[in-house]
Amino acid sequence: VDYAAVRALSSPSQLPGLLAPAVGSWRQDPWPPRKLLNKLRQRGKAELAAELVRFMRSSNLDVNVFDVTTAIGACKRRGKWQLAVDLLNEMPEWSITPNEVSYLSVISACDQGGEWQFALALLARMPTVDLTPDIISYNAAISACGRASQWQQAFKVLQDMPGHSVPPDAISFNAAISACEGAGLWQRALQVLDVDMPALSVAADRITYNA
């Protein structure tokens, strides 16, 4: 089964019928479905990627955290945040433990989809499942707030970062500045540039000045 055949399907629901004859060979060699899954991620075919990983699971093929996270990556590329959240929540049902990359990918999908509340909820959930958010996760959450002009929430995340031993970087501040500008708070944006960033020895970059 190649990508061209999958791409030609008119609906993701047709995928199991196309893939069923390949299950026997996939039990012997797990790489073809993973190669196909990665291709779907690269093309941002979120629904097909999700259907593929679910088919693999229902067919009792080996499915691990990297496979599901790859499918979530396809969701991230298209801002399919709800599908990404669904896959994340299905992982424990499949006896698969999400990792930091899994959560980051879902938070990024929420960012792309403008779902700032889900992004913050996922960021807050990570420590409860023994995962430590990194700066990319925090920045994605700040960006999600910025897209929705939720400047107060963006700054709350920004202010919380040092307490979690994750110092903000230029990307963090750029996202916060964008949140200010989206809310029409130009003076607060300038304060970030002139006061907040120098206080933490964070240098402004080209994006900062163009934000």
C-alpha positions as CSV (number, residue, x, y, z in Angstrom):
1,V,0.0,0.0,0.0
2,D,1.6,3.3,-1.1
3,Y,0.8,6.9,-0.4
4,A,-0.7,7.5,-3.8
5,A,-3.3,4.8,-3.2
6,V,-4.2,6.3,0.2
7,R,-4.3,9.8,-1.1
8,A,-6.8,8.8,-3.8
9,L,-9.4,7.7,-1.2
10,S,-12.4,9.9,-1.0
11,S,-12.9,9.4,2.7
12,P,-10.6,8.3,5.6
13,S,-13.3,5.7,6.4
14,Q,-12.3,3.8,3.3
15,L,-8.7,3.3,4.6
16,P,-9.3,0.1,6.6
17,G,-10.6,-1.7,3.5
18,L,-7.6,-0.6,1.5
19,L,-5.1,-1.6,4.3
20,A,-6.7,-4.9,5.4
21,P,-4.9,-7.1,2.8
22,A,-1.5,-5.8,4.0
23,V,-2.0,-6.7,7.7
24,G,-0.3,-10.1,7.4
25,S,2.9,-8.7,5.8
26,W,2.9,-5.8,8.3
27,R,3.0,-8.3,11.2
28,Q,6.3,-9.5,9.8
29,D,7.6,-6.1,8.9
30,P,6.4,-3.1,10.9
31,W,8.2,-0.5,8.8
32,P,5.8,-0.1,5.8
33,P,2.9,1.3,7.9
34,R,5.3,3.6,9.8
35,K,6.7,4.8,6.6
36,L,3.2,5.5,5.3
37,L,2.3,7.2,8.6
38,N,5.3,9.5,8.4
39,K,4.4,10.4,4.8
40,L,0.9,11.4,6.0
41,R,2.5,13.5,8.7
42,Q,4.7,15.3,6.2
43,R,1.7,16.0,4.0
44,G,-0.5,17.1,7.0
45,K,-3.1,14.4,6.2
46,A,-4.4,14.4,9.8
47,E,-7.6,12.4,9.4
48,L,-5.8,9.7,7.4
49,A,-2.9,9.5,9.8
50,A,-5.3,9.1,12.7
51,E,-7.3,6.5,10.9
52,L,-4.1,4.6,10.1
53,V,-2.8,4.5,13.6
54,R,-6.3,3.4,14.9
55,F,-6.4,0.7,12.2
56,M,-3.0,-0.5,13.3
57,R,-4.2,-0.7,16.9
58,S,-7.4,-2.5,16.1
59,S,-5.5,-4.9,13.9
60,N,-3.2,-5.8,16.9
61,L,-0.2,-4.4,15.1
62,D,2.6,-3.0,17.1
63,V,1.8,0.7,17.9
64,N,4.1,2.7,20.2
65,V,4.3,6.3,21.5
66,F,6.2,7.4,18.4
67,D,3.6,6.1,16.0
68,V,0.7,8.0,17.8
69,T,2.9,11.1,18.2
70,T,3.6,11.0,14.4
71,A,-0.2,11.0,13.8
72,I,-0.6,13.9,16.2
73,G,2.2,15.7,14.2
74,A,-0.1,15.5,11.1
75,C,-2.8,17.2,13.2
76,K,-0.4,19.9,14.3
77,R,0.5,20.8,10.7
78,R,-3.2,21.5,9.9
79,G,-4.3,22.9,13.3
80,K,-6.6,19.8,13.8
81,W,-6.5,20.4,17.6
82,Q,-9.6,18.3,18.5
83,L,-8.3,15.2,16.6
84,A,-4.9,15.7,18.3
85,V,-6.5,15.9,21.7
86,D,-8.5,12.8,20.9
87,L,-5.4,10.8,20.0
88,L,-3.6,12.0,23.1
89,N,-6.5,10.8,25.3
90,E,-6.7,7.5,23.5
91,M,-3.1,6.6,24.2
92,P,-3.6,5.4,27.8
93,E,-6.5,3.3,26.6
94,W,-4.0,1.6,24.3
95,S,-1.5,1.2,27.2
96,I,0.7,3.8,25.7
97,T,2.2,6.5,27.8
98,P,2.5,9.9,26.1
99,N,5.8,11.7,26.3
100,E,6.9,15.3,26.2
101,V,6.9,15.4,22.4
102,S,3.3,14.0,22.4
103,Y,2.1,16.9,24.6
104,L,4.1,19.5,22.7
105,S,2.6,18.4,19.4
106,V,-0.9,18.6,20.8
107,I,-0.2,22.0,22.4
108,S,1.1,23.2,19.0
109,A,-2.0,21.9,17.3
110,C,-4.1,23.9,19.8
111,D,-1.9,26.9,19.0
112,Q,-2.5,26.5,15.3
113,G,-6.2,26.0,15.9
114,G,-6.5,29.1,18.2
115,E,-7.6,26.9,21.2
116,W,-5.6,28.7,23.9
117,Q,-7.7,27.2,26.8
118,F,-6.8,23.7,25.7
119,A,-3.2,24.6,25.2
120,L,-3.0,26.0,28.8
121,A,-4.8,23.0,30.2
122,L,-2.4,20.6,28.5
123,L,0.6,22.6,29.7
124,A,-0.8,22.4,33.3
125,R,-1.5,18.6,32.9
126,M,2.1,17.7,32.0
127,P,3.6,17.9,35.6
128,T,0.7,15.8,36.9
129,V,1.8,12.9,34.6
130,D,5.5,13.3,35.5
131,L,6.4,15.2,32.4
132,T,8.3,18.5,32.4
133,P,7.3,21.2,29.9
134,D,10.3,22.7,28.0
135,I,10.6,26.1,26.6
136,I,9.0,25.1,23.3
137,S,5.9,23.9,25.1
138,Y,5.7,27.1,27.0
139,N,6.2,29.2,23.9
140,A,3.5,27.3,22.0
141,A,1.1,28.0,24.9
142,I,2.0,31.7,24.9
143,S,1.6,31.8,21.1
144,A,-1.9,30.2,21.4
145,C,-2.9,33.0,23.9
146,G,-1.4,35.5,21.5
147,R,-3.5,34.3,18.6
148,A,-6.6,34.8,20.6
149,S,-5.4,38.2,22.0
150,Q,-5.5,36.7,25.5
151,W,-2.6,38.9,26.7
152,Q,-3.2,38.5,30.4
153,Q,-3.0,34.7,30.0
154,A,0.1,35.0,27.8
155,F,1.8,37.1,30.5
156,K,0.8,34.7,33.2
157,V,2.5,31.8,31.4
158,L,5.5,34.1,30.7
159,Q,5.8,35.0,34.4
160,D,5.5,31.4,35.5
161,M,8.4,30.2,33.4
162,P,11.3,31.2,35.6
163,G,9.7,29.5,38.6
164,H,9.7,26.2,36.7
165,S,13.4,26.7,35.8
166,V,12.6,27.6,32.2
167,P,13.8,31.1,31.5
168,P,11.9,32.9,28.7
169,D,13.7,33.5,25.4
170,A,13.1,36.0,22.6
171,I,10.4,33.7,21.1
172,S,8.6,33.8,24.4
173,F,8.6,37.6,24.5
174,N,7.8,37.9,20.9
175,A,4.6,35.8,21.4
176,A,3.7,38.0,24.4
177,I,4.2,41.2,22.4
178,S,2.0,39.8,19.7
179,A,-0.7,39.1,22.3
180,C,-0.5,42.8,23.4
181,E,-0.7,44.1,19.9
182,G,-3.7,41.9,19.2
183,A,-5.4,43.5,22.2
184,G,-4.3,47.0,21.1
185,L,-2.0,47.4,24.1
186,W,0.9,49.1,22.4
187,Q,2.3,50.7,25.5
188,R,2.5,47.3,27.2
189,A,4.2,45.8,24.2
190,L,6.8,48.6,24.4
191,Q,7.3,47.9,28.1
192,V,8.1,44.3,27.2
193,L,10.7,45.5,24.7
194,D,12.2,48.3,26.8
195,V,11.9,46.8,30.4
196,D,11.0,43.2,30.7
197,M,13.4,41.8,28.1
198,P,16.5,43.7,29.3
199,A,15.6,42.7,32.9
200,L,16.2,39.1,32.0
201,S,19.1,39.8,29.6
202,V,17.1,38.6,26.6
203,A,18.1,40.4,23.4
204,A,15.4,41.5,21.0
205,D,15.7,40.0,17.5
206,R,14.3,41.0,14.1
207,I,11.0,39.3,14.8
208,T,10.6,41.3,18.0
209,Y,10.9,44.6,16.2
210,N,8.5,43.4,13.5
211,A,5.9,42.1,15.9
